[in-house]
Amino acid sequence: MRDKVYLVFDKTKTSLKIKSILIKKINITSLIKSNIIIVLGGDGFMLQALKKLYKYKKPFYGINSGNYGFLMNKFSNEHIIKNLNISNGIKIYPLQMTVTNKNNQTKKSIAINEVSILRQSKQASSISITANKKNIIKNLISDGVLVSTPAGSTAYNLSAHGPILNLDSRKLAVTPISPFRPRRWRGTIVSDKSKILIKNLDTNKRPISAVADNFEVRNAKIIKIQANKKISFELLYDKNNSLHKKIKIEQTRKETSNN
C-alpha cells in the first residue's frame, strides 16, 4: 500500500487547490516515514524534485498542474487513492555531466532529460564531438547540440527534430540545434554506454554554456557526458497513462507529421 505520502508542490493556484483536496484524502507524513512522494507541478518542477529527493529511494508520483506534464499524471479527485495503489513503476537513469570551463574550474550535475550545449553569444558555436574517442563530428558550427536520454527524447530533443527513443532502447540521442556547417547533419544515436566528449574549438570568440536540465555552466571548454547507472529514479504512472504509452503516442505523431 502506498499510504504514507510525502507531498511537494509548487505555488501555482492549481497546485494549491489539488493540495487542499489531497490532504483531506491521504495520510501526509514526513519524508523519512513516507513510502511514496507525490509531486504537484509541471515537468520542470518534477525534475527539480527528482534531483533533490532521489537519494531517499522513494517512488515518485507526479500530478500535473502545469502545461504539458509529460512526466506527470492527470489528477482524479474520485480515483486518486486507487490510482496511487495500482500505479505502475518505471526506472529511468540520468546523464552525468562534467564540465571544465575556460578557467579550468570543474563542475558536475546530473540531467534527467538532456544536456544542452548552447551558444552563449551572437556567434554560432564551434564544437567537436566524440563518443568513446571516435569522432562523431570534427567541427559542428551551430546554435548547439543536445545529448538526450530516452525519457527526455520527447522534450527539447524532439523540438530540435531529434529521434524519439524507446525507454528500453539503451541509447542516447545526439541532436544538433540549427546546424550551419554541416547544414544537413541530423545527429546520431549512440549506445548509453558511450562516453561522450564535447570540446569548444574557439573559447574566446565562440563561448558556449552547458546545461544539465536546468543547471547551467557558462564558458564551457570541455564537456564529458555519460549515463550514470548508479543513480535511478522510480516514476509511477496510472495504469493507462504509462511513460511507454506517452512515448509511443509521440512517435506516432512524429511519423504522421513527417508523411
Phi, psi and chi 1 to 4 in degrees:
 res  aa     phi    psi   chi1   chi2   chi3   chi4
   1 MET       -  132.5  -67.8  -73.5  -69.8      -
   2 ARG   -97.8   76.9  -65.2  168.1  178.7  143.8
   3 ASP  -116.4    2.7   56.2   -8.7      -      -
   4 LYS  -121.3  104.4  -61.9  176.4 -177.7  178.2
   5 VAL  -107.5  131.5  174.4      -      -      -
   6 TYR  -102.6  127.1 -178.6   70.4      -      -
   7 LEU  -111.8  126.7 -174.8   62.5      -      -
   8 VAL  -123.4  145.6  -68.2      -      -      -
   9 PHE  -155.1  150.8   53.0   92.9      -      -
  10 ASP   -85.5 -178.2   63.6   13.6      -      -
  11 LYS  -103.6   22.5  -59.7  -60.1 -169.6  -68.4
  12 THR   -75.1  160.3   65.5      -      -      -
  13 LYS   -60.6  -39.7  -70.8 -176.9  179.5  179.7
  14 THR   -64.8  -44.5  -56.4      -      -      -
  15 SER   -62.0  -44.5  -69.6      -      -      -
  16 LEU   -65.9  -34.2  -65.7  174.3      -      -
  17 LYS   -66.8  -45.3 -177.8  178.4  179.7 -179.7
  18 ILE   -64.3  -39.7  -64.2  173.5      -      -
  19 LYS   -57.8  -45.4  175.9 -164.1  171.0 -171.9
  20 SER   -62.8  -30.0   66.5      -      -      -
  21 ILE   -75.5  -44.0  -64.4  171.3      -      -
  22 LEU   -63.8  -41.4  -72.5  179.6      -      -
  23 ILE   -65.1  -15.4   59.4  178.1      -      -
  24 LYS   -89.9  -14.0  -62.7  175.1 -176.8  177.5
  25 LYS  -109.8  -27.6  -70.4  177.3  170.4  -75.2
  26 ILE  -126.7  163.1   57.3 -179.0      -      -
  27 ASN   -87.2  104.4  177.6   23.2      -      -
  28 ILE   -86.5  128.2  -54.0  -64.7      -      -
  29 THR  -136.9 -172.9 -173.8      -      -      -
  30 SER   -76.8  164.7   67.0      -      -      -
  31 LEU   -60.9  -42.3 -179.9   57.3      -      -
  32 ILE   -64.4  -41.1  -60.4  -61.0      -      -
  33 LYS   -83.3  -12.6  -66.9 -179.6 -179.9  179.2
  34 SER   -73.8  157.2   66.1      -      -      -
  35 ASN  -118.9    9.1   52.9   26.3      -      -
  36 ILE  -161.0  145.5 -175.6  173.5      -      -
  37 ILE  -112.8  121.4  -63.2  171.9      -      -
  38 ILE   -98.8  130.6  -67.7 -178.1      -      -
  39 VAL  -115.8  120.6 -179.4      -      -      -
  40 LEU  -102.7  120.0  -54.6 -178.5      -      -
  41 GLY   160.1 -157.5      -      -      -      -
  42 GLY  -106.3 -171.6      -      -      -      -
  43 ASP   -60.3  -41.6  -76.2  -18.0      -      -
  44 GLY   -61.3  -42.6      -      -      -      -
  45 PHE   -67.8  -36.4 -171.5   73.7      -      -
  46 MET   -62.6  -42.6  171.7   60.9   99.7      -
  47 LEU   -60.1  -41.6  -68.0  175.4      -      -
  48 GLN   -62.2  -43.9  -66.6  177.3   31.8      -
  49 ALA   -65.4  -41.3      -      -      -      -
  50 LEU   -60.0  -46.4  -71.3  171.1      -      -
  51 LYS   -65.9  -35.5  -71.1 -175.5  178.2 -177.3
  52 LYS   -77.3  -33.5 -175.1  177.5  179.7  180.0
  53 LEU  -117.2    0.4  -57.9  173.4      -      -
  54 TYR   -62.5  -26.4   75.6   88.3      -      -
  55 LYS   -65.0  -16.8  -66.8  179.8 -179.4  177.7
  56 TYR   -82.6   -6.6  -68.0   90.8      -      -
  57 LYS    56.4   46.0  -59.7 -174.6 -176.6  -57.6
  58 LYS  -111.4  149.5  -47.0  -82.8 -174.9  176.2
  59 PRO   -73.5  147.2   25.8  -33.2      -      -
  60 PHE  -109.9  130.1  -69.1   79.9      -      -
  61 TYR  -118.7  112.1 -178.7   91.0      -      -
  62 GLY   -92.4  138.7      -      -      -      -
  63 ILE  -118.5  122.4  -63.6  177.6      -      -
  64 ASN   -76.3  125.1 -174.9   35.1      -      -
  65 SER  -129.5   14.5   63.8      -      -      -
  66 GLY  -105.3 -137.6      -      -      -      -
  67 ASN   -92.6  -93.0  -66.3  -42.1      -      -
  68 TYR   -74.3  -49.0 -173.4   46.7      -      -
  69 GLY    67.3   49.8      -      -      -      -
  70 PHE   -62.8  -34.8 -168.8   81.4      -      -
  71 LEU   -86.6    0.9  -62.6  173.4      -      -
  72 MET  -112.1  172.1  -42.0  -60.3  -82.0      -
  73 ASN  -109.3  157.1  -62.8  -79.0      -      -
  74 LYS   -77.2  144.0  -68.4 -178.0  179.6  178.7
  75 PHE   -81.3  132.4  176.6   61.0      -      -
  76 SER  -126.6  108.5  170.9      -      -      -
  77 ASN   -59.9  -40.1 -171.7   -6.2      -      -
  78 GLU   -74.4  -35.3 -177.6  179.2   -3.1      -
  79 HIS  -114.8   14.6  -59.6  -66.7      -      -
  80 ILE   -60.0  -41.7 -178.4   61.7      -      -
  81 ILE   -65.5  -45.8  -57.1  -61.7      -      -
  82 LYS   -62.6  -44.0  178.5 -178.5  176.8 -178.0
  83 ASN   -60.9  -40.9  -73.0  -14.4      -      -
  84 LEU   -62.0  -42.8  -73.6  175.5      -      -
  85 ASN   -77.7  -23.8  -73.4  -39.0      -      -
  86 ILE  -111.4    9.2   65.8  171.8      -      -
  87 SER   -65.1  149.9   57.3      -      -      -
  88 ASN  -102.5  139.2  -62.4  -46.4      -      -
  89 GLY   -98.1  148.5      -      -      -      -
  90 ILE  -138.8  140.3 -176.1  167.0      -      -
  91 LYS   -99.4  135.0  -74.7 -169.7  175.7 -178.1
  92 ILE  -126.0  156.1   61.6  173.0      -      -
  93 TYR  -122.3  141.7  -58.4   91.2      -      -
  94 PRO   -89.1  172.5   35.4  -36.5      -      -
  95 LEU   -92.6  147.4  -61.5  172.3      -      -
  96 GLN  -103.8  121.1 -178.4   70.6   53.4      -
  97 MET  -108.1  127.9  178.2 -174.5   79.4      -
  98 THR  -123.4  120.4  -56.0      -      -      -
  99 VAL  -118.8  132.2 -177.1      -      -      -
 100 THR  -108.8  123.1  -57.4      -      -      -
 101 ASN   -90.0 -179.8   66.7   16.4      -      -
 102 LYS   -67.8  -14.5   69.1  176.6 -175.9  179.4
 103 ASN   -94.5   10.6  -63.4  -39.2      -      -
 104 ASN    63.9   26.5  -68.7  -40.4      -      -
 105 GLN   -89.5  142.3  -62.4  169.9  -40.2      -
 106 THR  -112.6  131.5  -60.1      -      -      -
 107 LYS  -132.0  147.9  -63.3 -175.7  179.0 -178.4
 108 LYS  -128.6  152.2  -63.0 -179.0  179.4 -178.5
 109 SER  -162.9  158.2 -178.3      -      -      -
 110 ILE   -99.1  155.6   57.8  172.6      -      -
 111 ALA  -132.8  126.6      -      -      -      -
 112 ILE   -87.1  -39.0  -62.9  162.0      -      -
 113 ASN   -91.4  -62.2  -85.3   -8.3      -      -
 114 GLU  -161.5  160.4   74.1  -81.9  -46.8      -
 115 VAL  -103.3  125.4  172.0      -      -      -
 116 SER  -108.9  126.0  -49.1      -      -      -
 117 ILE  -103.3  118.2  -49.8  -56.6      -      -
 118 LEU  -128.1  141.1  -54.9  168.8      -      -
 119 ARG   -63.4  145.9   72.1  174.1 -174.0  174.8
 120 GLN  -109.1   -2.0 -159.4  172.3  -72.1      -
 121 SER  -145.2 -170.2   70.9      -      -      -
 122 LYS   -69.0  -17.8   61.9 -177.8  180.0 -179.4
 123 GLN   -81.3  137.8  -64.2  -75.5   -9.4      -
 124 ALA   -64.1  153.3      -      -      -      -
 125 SER   -77.6  153.6   65.1      -      -      -
 126 SER  -128.9  106.4  174.1      -      -      -
 127 ILE  -134.3  154.6   57.5  178.0      -      -
 128 SER  -111.1  149.6   66.7      -      -      -
 129 ILE  -133.1  127.6  -51.1  170.8      -      -
 130 THR  -126.8  155.6   63.1      -      -      -
 131 ALA  -131.3  120.3      -      -      -      -
 132 ASN    53.1   42.0  -63.6  -30.1      -      -
 133 LYS    69.6    7.5  -61.4 -178.0  179.7  179.8
 134 LYS  -102.6  134.9  -65.7 -178.3  179.6  179.7
 135 ASN   -63.1  127.0  -79.7  -36.4      -      -
 136 ILE   -90.3  -46.9  -69.0  179.3      -      -
 137 ILE  -156.2  133.7 -167.3  160.9      -      -
 138 LYS   -78.8  -35.2  -69.1 -177.4  178.4 -179.7
 139 ASN  -153.2  103.3 -172.3    1.7      -      -
 140 LEU  -100.7  117.5  172.7   64.7      -      -
 141 ILE   -97.9  115.5  -52.1  -66.2      -      -
 142 SER  -166.0 -179.2   67.8      -      -      -
 143 ASP   -76.8  -12.9  -78.3   -9.2      -      -
 144 GLY   151.7 -163.6      -      -      -      -
 145 VAL  -153.1  152.5   69.9      -      -      -
 146 LEU  -117.3  142.5  -55.2  172.8      -      -
 147 VAL  -118.8  114.9  178.3      -      -      -
 148 SER  -117.8  143.7  173.9      -      -      -
 149 THR   -79.7  165.4   65.2      -      -      -
 150 PRO   -57.0  -42.1  -29.8   37.8      -      -
 151 ALA   -64.2  -31.9      -      -      -      -
 152 GLY   -92.8   -0.5      -      -      -      -
 153 SER   -69.5  -14.9   65.1      -      -      -
 154 THR   -97.7    5.9   57.7      -      -      -
 155 ALA   -97.1 -122.1      -      -      -      -
 156 TYR   -56.8  -37.6 -167.8    0.8      -      -
 157 ASN   -57.1  -43.5  173.7   72.1      -      -
 158 LEU   -67.3  -39.0  179.0   56.5      -      -
 159 SER   -63.2  -28.5  -63.2      -      -      -
 160 ALA   -88.8   13.9      -      -      -      -
 161 HIS    68.8   28.7  -53.1  -69.8      -      -
 162 GLY   -82.4  169.1      -      -      -      -
 163 PRO   -76.0  150.2   30.4  -36.7      -      -
 164 ILE   -92.6  124.3  -61.8  175.4      -      -
 165 LEU  -101.0  138.0  -55.9  175.5      -      -
 166 ASN   -66.2  147.4  -68.7  -33.5      -      -
 167 LEU   -60.4  -30.9  -77.1  175.3      -      -
 168 ASP   -98.0   17.9   55.4   -0.3      -      -
 169 SER   -74.3  -23.8   65.0      -      -      -
 170 ARG    58.0   40.1  -62.5 -178.2 -179.5  178.6
 171 LYS  -127.9  163.4  -58.7  -68.5 -175.7 -178.6
 172 LEU  -126.5  145.1  -57.3  174.6      -      -
 173 ALA  -100.5  130.9      -      -      -      -
 174 VAL  -112.3  110.7 -179.3      -      -      -
 175 THR  -126.8  125.3  -57.1      -      -      -
 176 PRO   -74.6  153.1   29.9  -35.2      -      -
 177 ILE  -109.2  113.7  -55.8  169.6      -      -
 178 SER    47.5   63.0  -58.9      -      -      -
 179 PRO   -65.4  136.1   25.2  -33.9      -      -
 180 PHE  -104.9  -42.9 -178.9   68.6      -      -
 181 ARG  -142.6  122.2  -69.7  -72.9 -173.7  -86.6
 182 PRO   -72.8  131.0   24.5  -30.7      -      -
 183 ARG   -64.0  -31.4 -165.1 -177.7  -63.0  -86.5
 184 ARG   -95.4    6.7  -62.6 -174.3 -178.1  -81.7
 185 TRP   -72.5  123.6 -170.8   62.2      -      -
 186 ARG   -99.7   -1.3  -60.6  -62.8 -175.4 -173.7
 187 GLY    99.6 -169.4      -      -      -      -
 188 THR  -154.9  169.1 -171.4      -      -      -
 189 ILE  -118.2  132.2  -63.1  172.8      -      -
 190 VAL  -126.4  164.5  -60.3      -      -      -
 191 SER   -65.3  147.7  165.4      -      -      -
 192 ASP   -75.4    2.7   67.7   -3.6      -      -
 193 LYS   -91.6   -3.5  -65.2  180.0 -179.5  178.9
 194 SER   -69.4  145.1  -60.0      -      -      -
 195 LYS  -104.8  107.2  -65.5 -179.2  179.8 -179.8
 196 ILE   -94.6  133.0  -61.7  169.6      -      -
 197 LEU  -123.9  123.9 -179.9   67.2      -      -
 198 ILE  -119.3  127.5  -60.3  173.1      -      -
 199 LYS  -118.6  136.7  -67.9 -177.1  178.8 -179.7
 200 ASN   -80.9  120.0 -174.0   -5.8      -      -
 201 LEU   -84.5   -7.7  -60.3  176.9      -      -
 202 ASP  -151.5   79.4 -168.7  -15.3      -      -
 203 THR   -67.5  -27.4   55.6      -      -      -
 204 ASN   -79.0  -49.2  -67.3  -37.8      -      -
 205 LYS   -87.2  -29.8 -173.8  178.4  179.0 -178.4
 206 ARG  -127.2   70.7  -58.5  174.6 -176.0  -87.5
 207 PRO   -67.1  148.6   26.2  -34.8      -      -
 208 ILE  -133.0  158.4   60.0  173.5      -      -
 209 SER  -117.1  153.6   63.6      -      -      -
 210 ALA  -118.0  127.1      -      -      -      -
 211 VAL  -125.2  119.5 -174.2      -      -      -
 212 ALA   -96.7   99.0      -      -      -      -
 213 ASP    57.4  -89.8  -70.3  -26.2      -      -
 214 ASN  -126.2   15.4   47.4   20.0      -      -
 215 PHE  -105.6  117.3  175.1   82.5      -      -
 216 GLU  -110.0  138.4 -178.2 -177.6   23.7      -
 217 VAL  -121.1  120.2 -180.0      -      -      -
 218 ARG   -92.1  161.8  -66.1  178.1   71.6   79.0
 219 ASN    54.7   46.8  -62.4  -51.6      -      -
 220 ALA   -73.2  140.8      -      -      -      -
 221 LYS  -110.4  -47.6 -178.2  171.2   65.4  173.4
 222 ILE  -133.3  131.3  -62.1  172.9      -      -
 223 ILE  -124.2  124.3  -55.5  100.9      -      -
 224 LYS  -109.3  132.9  -62.4  177.4 -178.5  177.8
 225 ILE  -135.8  131.8  -55.7  166.0      -      -
 226 GLN  -157.6  157.4   64.1 -175.9  105.4      -
 227 ALA   -67.0  140.0      -      -      -      -
 228 ASN  -108.6   97.0 -171.9  -21.5      -      -
 229 LYS   -82.0   -1.2  -66.9  -60.4 -179.2   71.1
 230 LYS   -81.6  -14.5  -65.9 -179.6  179.8  179.7
 231 ILE  -115.1  133.2  -62.4  174.8      -      -
 232 SER  -138.0  152.0   65.6      -      -      -
 233 PHE  -121.7  132.1  -52.8   88.5      -      -
 234 GLU  -101.3  115.8 -175.6  178.7    4.1      -
 235 LEU  -105.2  136.6  -60.2 -179.9      -      -
 236 LEU  -105.1  137.8  -60.4  175.4      -      -
 237 TYR  -132.7  146.7  -70.8   93.3      -      -
 238 ASP   -59.6  154.7  -64.8  -21.3      -      -
 239 LYS   -52.0  -41.3 -171.7  174.4 -178.7 -179.2
 240 ASN  -103.6   21.8  -64.2  -42.0      -      -
 241 ASN  -138.3   36.6 -168.5   42.7      -      -
 242 SER   -68.8  158.7   71.4      -      -      -
 243 LEU   -64.9  -35.8 -165.9   56.7      -      -
 244 HIS   -56.4  -46.2  -77.7  -72.3      -      -
 245 LYS   -65.7  -41.0 -176.4  175.5 -179.2  179.1
 246 LYS   -61.7  -41.1  -71.0 -176.2  176.1 -175.6
 247 ILE   -66.5  -41.3  -73.2  176.6      -      -
 248 LYS   -60.8  -39.6  -70.0  -65.9 -175.7 -174.8
 249 ILE   -63.0  -43.0  -70.4  171.8      -      -
 250 GLU   -66.2  -36.9  -69.1  -61.8  -26.6      -
 251 GLN   -62.5  -41.6  -74.2  175.6  -33.6      -
 252 THR   -64.1  -43.0  -57.9      -      -      -
 253 ARG   -60.2  -43.3  -75.2  177.2  178.3  169.7
 254 LYS   -66.4  -42.0 -173.6  173.6 -176.4  179.0
 255 GLU   -63.6  -38.1  -70.2  168.0   -0.2      -
 256 THR   -67.0  -42.9  -59.6      -      -      -
 257 SER   -68.8  -23.5   66.1      -      -      -
 258 ASN   -84.9  -11.4  -72.1  -22.7      -      -
 259 ASN   -87.5      -  -70.0  -23.9      -      -
